Amino acid sequence: MSKYSLGIFALLSLVCLCSAKSLTTYEGYKVLRVKVVDREAAARLHQIGDDLGEFWSDLPERHADIMISPDNLETVSENLVKEGFEFSTLIENVADLMRLERIAHEDERTVLNADHPMTWTSYHSTADINAYLSYLATTYPDLVALEVIGKSYEGADMTVVKICKGGCGNKPAMWIDGGIHAREWITPAVVTFMIRQLVENQESEEADLLDNLDWYILPVVNPDGYEYTRSGDRLWRKTRSKNGGLCRGADANRNYGYHFDDGGSSDSSCSETYHGPSAFSEVENQNIRDFVNAHKDQIKFFNTIHSYSQLVLLPWGFTSSPPPTYDKLFSLASKANAALEAVHGKSYEVGCIPCLLYVASGGSLDWALGEAGIPYSMAMELRDTGLYGFLLPPEQIIPTGEETWAFHKSAARQILEEFGAGEI
């Protein structure tokens, strides 16, 4: 065989391998819940699981959820027993949940609209989401404006919805984003649900939220990764950039420039927590940075929405030493969390990232507080606590949206109390 033929054969083999990976069905994959008694045990667990499974959730001093392939199940189970870890099967077959996730759920509170494709009874593409945003801008031109803040690595528009009564820029503002991690489908669904509540379904007692605040909302931070989860690997987490490494993409929530690569991220391009070759290497983060910096004197609240584990996470991510304003952050988040729990009785926990999870540097909430100077910055991990994990059934979109909206209504009123309703 000639060198040319060998080269073609190698290239075709690589294409086949990449295609096989992108079309993973996750048939027979299980999620194990492993009891973790302390942080030393958590470190030992990662030595066992990092190369043989994928950590879905990692709560030191409580438990970790690890997805294991059928080929590795026996080895991982034997190692867990050998190391003295207690574990059980949390999800019997990941593929079953994927099939369930794609079944639309009927809900009497959702009325189909012939002018846009969104329903909140199923998970939608970025094309559907953008069609809905266009519908709102056309239908409510005095309230809603769209701004393309840039394009993603693969050329998708990143569209911020600006919801401003009487024009944008003169009132305290709220920033909300979703979909920074591609596989967390519930987050764009909930963020668009909140847009709907603000624009189309607002109750009379909520009028002050538009009269006295501007809202800047980005439903999908990582559109390339999100679309890849719909057409290829459902559990893809990162962006889709070609960064010069062996694997594509970076963890966009380890790529911000405040305390970049300061613990809790990886130098390996194939890691789920790869921080990228440099701070702000990901164009999606550059776009957000530039928009937020242009409005940083106006934006008083910054929330980036994730899933799962039902947590409200506060700065810092790179250290457990709190920022000077931690007490104020905790107070606002706790009061808003109480409003959330009152809706459907779901319990969320409030605390700093290393307090509840682990060190994670380069996150957007740290950058928003530490560099952009946004006074109230946080992240939310939405439903659930592990029964479905990243594969939350569509029947839970609306109730999750309702409780998350309650959180933001409470937070918004607290922002108004502190910063007033007048011009900034």
VENBELKA-V177223 format. One record per backbone hydrogen bond with DSSP energy under -1.0 kcal/mol. CO is the residue of the C=O (numbers start at 1). NH is the residue of the N-H. Records with the same first field share a line. If there is no record, write none. Layout:
# VENBELKA-V177223
CO=NH + NH
This chain:
# VENBELKA-V177223
2=6
3=7
4=8
5=9
6=10
7=11
8=12
9=13
10=14
11=15
12=16
13=17
14=18
15=19
16=20
17=21
18=22
19=23
21=24
26=29 + 95
29=94
30=68
31=90 + 91
32=66
33=88
34=64
38=42
39=43
40=44
41=45
42=46
43=47
44=48
45=49
46=50
49=53
54=67
57=65
59=62 + 63
62=36
63=59
64=34
65=56 + 57
66=32
67=54
68=30
69=73
72=76
73=77
74=78
75=79
76=80
77=81
78=82
79=83
80=85
81=84
86=35
88=33
91=31
94=98
95=99
96=100
97=101
100=103
107=110
113=116
121=105
125=129
126=130
127=131
128=132
129=133
130=134
131=135
132=136
133=137
134=138
135=139
136=140
140=143 + 144
143=164
145=162
147=160
150=158
152=155
156=152
158=149
160=147
161=217
162=145
163=215
170=424
172=214
173=300 + 301
174=216
175=303
176=218
177=305
178=221
179=222
181=184
183=185
184=187
185=189
186=190
187=191
188=192
189=193
190=194
191=195
192=196
193=197
194=198
195=199
196=200 + 201
203=206
204=207
206=209
207=210 + 211
208=212
214=174
215=163
216=176
217=161
218=178
222=226
223=227
224=228
225=229
227=231
228=232
233=236
237=182
241=249
250=239
251=254
255=280
263=361
266=275
268=271
271=274
273=266
274=251
278=281
282=286
283=287
284=288
285=289
286=290
287=291
288=292
289=293
290=294
295=298 + 299
298=173
300=376
301=175
302=378
303=177
304=380
306=382
310=349
311=381
312=351
313=379
314=353
317=360
323=326
325=329
326=330
327=331
328=332
329=333
330=334
331=335
332=336
333=337
334=338
335=339
336=340
337=341
338=342
340=343
341=345
349=312
351=314
352=356
353=357
362=256
363=367
364=368
365=369
366=370
367=371 + 372
368=374
376=302
378=304
379=313
380=306
381=311
382=309 + 310
384=309
388=391
393=396
394=397
396=400
397=401
398=402
399=403
400=404
401=405
402=406
403=407
404=408
405=409
406=410
407=411
408=412
409=413
410=414
411=415
412=416
413=417
414=418
415=419
416=420
